[in-house]
Amino acid sequence: MDFGIEDRVALVVGGSRGMGFEVAKMLAAEGSRVAIAARTAADVEAAVDRIRRQGGTAFGVTADCSDRDEVGRAVELVRREFGPPLIVIGQAKYQRPGDFADITDAAPLRESFEAYTVSQFYLLHAVLPGMREAGWGRFVHIGSATAKEPTGSIHHVVANATRPATVGLLKTVADEYARFGITINTVAPGWIETESAIQYLDAVVGAGSESERREFMLTKARVPAGRIGRPAEIASLVTYLCSADAGYVNGNWIEVDGGLHRSAF
């Protein structure tokens, strides 16, 4: 299938590892010119090298995308190297585990809101003018399924309280910018086999082997698919949402969780 994004400039925030790297790799395989932005220079360089060795076109930017100036600098570097990014993948990471009784200071709530929502606010302001000028754009946020249905067994009251704000922001901006040929969507992963998820399952749940993880997914987490998801299963949907044919998919929240969330809507 031709996704119609050959030579499009793509900026993948957090694209050096995990799901972000899988997205960057798939976009490059579709012929997009991919810029990877992350905090750790060594990880960025390694990801860019891997994509280039596979025949893709890639460029790396070291940036803290929770900082407005850093976001602006990163987007400007991409613009100079490739042109304005018309495909943008946004994501953020902030972890402060704990139940409600454990969180007695509001600071983690503010930090979490800054990490998840304000970072996307900065990124949108940096890239939307170029998309609007081009009359075409794709913005996909990789969020978390817990923004819609918090999971009590994973003790993250801070993330559960703040992640929904990101969804509200993106839905509102999607409505405002759709008329300019720009789509904004959120992909919501469930249990995905990333480094942090494997560490959590090993250290907290005691599911260190593949068979133990499958047992946990089926009997404890109650994932109907009975297994943990693969990063490529997130990346394939993200890549489709960036395609020319996905131009009428806008303002949506799409779960990729093996059927974990039971709601019909």
C-alpha positions in Angstrom: 0.0 0.0 0.0 1.3 3.4 -0.9 0.7 5.8 2.0 1.5 8.8 -0.2 4.0 10.3 2.2 7.2 9.9 0.2 9.5 12.9 0.7 7.3 14.3 3.5 9.2 15.7 6.4 8.4 13.9 9.6 9.5 14.9 13.1 9.3 12.1 15.7 9.6 13.3 19.3 10.9 10.4 21.5 11.9 8.6 18.3 15.2 7.1 19.5 13.7 4.1 21.4 10.7 2.0 21.8 7.4 2.8 20.1 8.8 6.1 18.8 11.7 4.4 17.0 9.4 1.9 15.4 7.3 4.8 14.1 10.4 6.6 12.8 11.6 3.4 11.1 8.2 2.8 9.4 7.9 6.4 8.2 11.4 6.2 6.8 10.5 2.9 5.0 7.6 4.8 3.4 10.1 7.3 2.0 9.6 10.1 4.5 12.5 12.2 5.6 12.6 11.6 9.3 14.0 13.8 12.0 14.3 12.1 15.4 14.2 14.3 18.6 15.1 13.0 22.0 17.1 14.1 25.0 20.0 11.6 24.9 22.5 12.3 22.1 23.9 8.7 22.0 20.4 7.2 21.6 19.5 9.7 18.8 22.7 9.0 16.9 22.2 5.2 17.2 18.6 5.5 15.9 19.6 7.7 13.0 22.4 5.3 12.1 20.1 2.3 12.1 17.5 4.0 9.8 20.3 5.1 7.4 21.7 1.6 7.3 18.3 0.3 6.3 18.2 2.8 3.4 16.1 5.5 5.0 16.7 9.3 5.3 17.2 10.4 8.9 18.5 13.4 10.9 18.9 13.7 14.6 18.1 16.5 17.1 19.0 16.5 20.7 16.3 18.4 22.6 14.2 18.5 25.8 10.7 18.8 24.2 9.2 19.8 27.5 10.9 23.2 27.1 9.4 25.7 24.7 12.7 27.1 23.5 14.1 23.7 22.9 11.0 22.7 20.9 11.3 25.8 18.8 15.1 25.2 18.3 14.4 21.5 17.3 11.7 22.5 14.8 14.0 25.2 13.3 16.8 22.7 12.9 14.5 20.3 11.1 13.3 23.0 8.9 16.8 24.0 7.9 17.8 20.4 7.2 14.7 19.0 5.5 12.0 21.6 5.4 9.0 22.3 7.6 7.8 19.1 9.3 4.3 18.2 8.0 4.2 14.9 9.9 4.7 15.2 13.6 4.6 12.5 16.3 4.3 13.8 19.8 4.7 11.9 23.0 5.9 12.5 26.6 7.0 10.6 29.6 6.6 11.3 33.2 6.4 8.8 36.0 5.4 9.5 39.6 3.8 6.3 40.9 1.6 6.2 43.9 -2.0 6.0 45.1 -3.9 9.1 46.2 -2.9 8.8 49.8 0.8 8.6 48.7 0.6 12.0 46.9 0.3 14.7 49.5 2.0 17.5 47.5 0.4 19.0 44.3 3.8 19.5 42.7 3.7 16.1 40.9 0.4 17.0 39.4 1.8 20.2 38.0 4.9 18.4 36.7 2.8 15.8 35.1 0.5 18.3 33.4 3.6 20.1 32.1 5.1 16.9 30.8 2.0 15.5 29.1 -0.1 18.5 28.1 2.1 21.6 28.0 4.7 19.8 26.0 2.1 19.1 23.2 1.0 22.7 23.5 4.5 23.9 22.7 4.9 21.4 19.9 1.6 22.2 18.2 2.5 26.0 18.3 5.8 25.2 16.7 4.6 23.0 13.8 1.0 24.1 13.0 2.0 27.3 11.1 4.0 25.3 8.6 1.3 22.7 8.2 -1.3 25.5 7.7 0.9 27.2 5.1 1.3 23.9 3.2 -2.4 23.1 3.4 -1.6 19.6 4.7 -0.4 18.1 8.0 -0.6 15.1 10.3 -0.1 15.3 14.0 -0.3 12.0 16.0 0.1 11.9 19.7 1.1 8.6 21.3 -0.7 8.7 24.7 -2.0 6.1 27.0 -5.2 4.1 27.2 -5.4 5.0 30.9 -6.4 8.6 30.0 -9.8 7.2 29.1 -10.1 4.4 31.6 -7.7 4.6 34.6 -6.4 1.3 35.7 -6.5 1.0 39.5 -4.1 -1.9 39.6 -1.3 0.3 38.2 -0.8 2.8 41.0 -0.5 6.1 39.0 -3.0 8.5 40.3 -1.0 11.5 39.0 -0.9 10.3 35.4 -4.6 9.2 35.7 -5.5 12.7 36.8 -3.5 14.7 34.2 -3.4 12.6 31.0 -7.0 13.3 30.0 -6.1 17.0 29.7 -3.9 16.2 26.8 -6.7 14.5 25.0 -9.0 17.5 25.5 -6.3 19.8 24.1 -5.7 17.7 21.0 -9.4 17.2 20.3 -10.0 21.0 20.5 -7.1 21.8 18.2 -8.2 19.1 15.8 -11.6 20.8 15.4 -10.0 24.2 14.8 -7.4 23.1 12.2 -9.2 20.4 10.2 -10.4 23.0 7.6 -6.7 23.5 6.7 -6.1 19.9 5.7 -4.5 19.0 9.1 -5.5 16.0 11.1 -4.7 15.5 14.8 -5.3 12.1 16.4 -4.3 10.2 19.5 -3.2 6.6 19.6 -3.6 5.0 23.0 -1.4 2.0 23.7 -2.3 -0.5 26.3 0.3 -3.0 27.6 3.1 -2.7 25.0 6.5 -4.5 25.2 8.7 -1.5 25.8 11.7 -1.4 28.1 9.9 0.3 30.9 6.9 -2.1 30.7 9.2 -5.1 30.8 11.0 -3.6 33.8 7.7 -3.0 35.6 6.4 -6.5 34.9 9.7 -8.0 36.2 10.2 -5.9 39.3 6.7 -5.2 40.4 4.6 -8.0 39.1 7.2 -10.7 39.1 6.6 -11.7 35.5 10.1 -11.9 34.2 9.7 -14.5 31.5 7.6 -14.5 28.3 5.4 -17.2 29.6 4.8 -15.4 32.9 4.0 -12.2 31.1 1.4 -14.1 28.9 -0.1 -15.6 32.1 -0.3 -12.1 33.7 -1.9 -10.5 30.6 -4.6 -13.2 30.4 -5.4 -13.8 34.1 -4.4 -10.6 35.9 -4.5 -7.7 33.4 -7.4 -9.5 31.6 -6.2 -8.6 28.1 -8.4 -10.7 25.8 -5.5 -11.1 23.3 -3.7 -12.9 26.1 -0.3 -11.3 25.4 1.6 -8.0 25.6 1.5 -5.9 22.4 4.5 -5.2 20.2 5.8 -1.6 19.5 5.3 -2.3 15.8 1.6 -2.7 16.4 1.5 0.9 17.6 3.7 2.1 14.8 1.7 0.6 12.0 -1.4 2.5 13.1 0.5 5.7 13.6 2.0 5.4 10.2 -1.4 4.9 8.6 -2.8 8.0 10.4 0.1 10.0 8.8 -0.9 8.8 5.3 -2.7 10.7 2.6 -5.6 8.2 2.7 -6.2 9.0 6.4 -7.2 12.6 5.7 -10.8 12.1 7.0 -9.7 10.5 10.3 -9.5 13.5 12.6 -9.8 14.3 16.3 -10.0 10.6 17.2 -8.8 8.6 20.2 -7.8 5.1 19.0 -7.0 2.4 21.5 -4.5 -0.4 20.7 -4.7 -2.6 23.7 -5.6 -6.2 22.6 -9.3 -5.6 23.6 -8.5 -4.6 27.2 -11.1 -1.8 27.4 -14.5 -3.2 27.2 -16.6 -0.1 26.3 -18.4 -0.3 23.0 -17.6 3.4 22.3 
